[in-house]
């Protein structure tokens, strides 16, 4: 079984994925001027980027603290911005072909928050029964 890590640490695709993640974060914070998205972009975090082996596609995982309806709009907005973001990435990252961007909502943070609230509620309930 092949490993993704080399003697020097991370593979080239890992380094490129991390560079894409950093550059996209910067672009989304500082270059996107769409007034429909502006209020939601401050709540957005690019959690991970996975680059295909030929670097032609990149899955961009993101999460947000916005409510569900705003999240749906944000997803549509990110899809609309994909071409602009890809062009800007091409100016910042030296690759033969800049990958096509595919945005994927990362629900793991949302699930973690929900589980944390459930645990807090269970602990509070236990304390209430202990006091009786």
N, C-alpha and C positions, 0 to 999 in steps of 0.2 A: 504494500500500500504506500503510495507516494505521500509525502508530507508537504504542507504548504510552506513550512519554515525552512530556511536555509541556514548555513553555518553563520551567516552574518545577521541573523534575526529574521525579519519578515521578508516575504517574497515581494517581487516587484509589483504584482497585482495588489497586495496588501498596502504597499506604500502609495500606489496610485489611488486606490480607494480612499485612503485617509486624506490624501491631498484634495481629491474631489470633494470629500465631506467638508473639509476646512474652507475651501473656496466657495462652495455653495452656501455655506453658513454666512460667509462674508457678503456674498452677492444678495442673498435674501434679506439681510439686515440693512445693507447700505445702498443697494442699486435698484431695487424694485420700487417703483413709484405708483403702482396700481392702487388707487384709493379704496377699491373694494376689498383689497387684501391687507392694506397697511395695518389696520387694528389687530389683525390676527397673526401677522408675521412676528410680532414681538413675543407671542406665546408659542412659537414654533421652534422645535429643536430637531435638527437632522441627527438621528441617533446612529445610523450606520449606512455605509455604501458598499454594495457588492458589485464588483466589476466582472464582466464575462471574460473568459480566457483570452479572447481575441480583442478585448477592450472596446468592442463595438456597442455594448449596452451596459448601463449602470442602473441597478435598482437602488433607489434612494429611499431609505426608511426614515420616516419622520413621525414625531408625536407632537401633540399640542395640548395646552390646558384649556382651549376654547371648548364651548359646549358642542353637542353633537351637530346641530344645524350649521353652526359656523364651521365645523370641521368638514362637512360636506362641501360647503362653498370653497374652503381652503383647498381641498383636493382638486376641485375643478379648476381653481385658479392656478395651482401648481402645474397642472397639465397644460393649461394655456401658456404658461411661462416657459415651458420646457425648451422651446426653440431659442428663445432669448438667452436663457441660462446656459444652454449648450454653446451658443456662439461666444458668450462671455468667458465660459470655461476654456474654450479653444484659444482665447487670447492669453490666458493665464497659465495653462498647462501645456507643455510640449509633448504632444502625441501625434502620431501619423493621422489618426482619426479620433476626433472627440466623441466619446460615447453618447448614444441616445439615452435620454434620461427617462426613467420610469419611476413615478412616485408611488410609494406604498405606505399606507398608514400603519404605524407600529403600535399595536394595541397593548403591548406588554406593560407599558407605563400605566395605562388606564387600568388594566387588570390589577397591577400591583397596588395602585391607589385604592381601588375598590376592596381588595383583600385587607389592606391596612385599616380601612374604615370598619370592616367587619370584625377584625381582631380587636380594635379599640372598643367597639360596641360590646363584644363578648366580655372583655376585661372589665368594663364599666358595669355590666350586668352582674358579673361575679362579685365585684366589690359591693354592689347594692345588696345582694343576698347575704354576704358576709356580715354586713352591718345590722341585719335584722335579728 
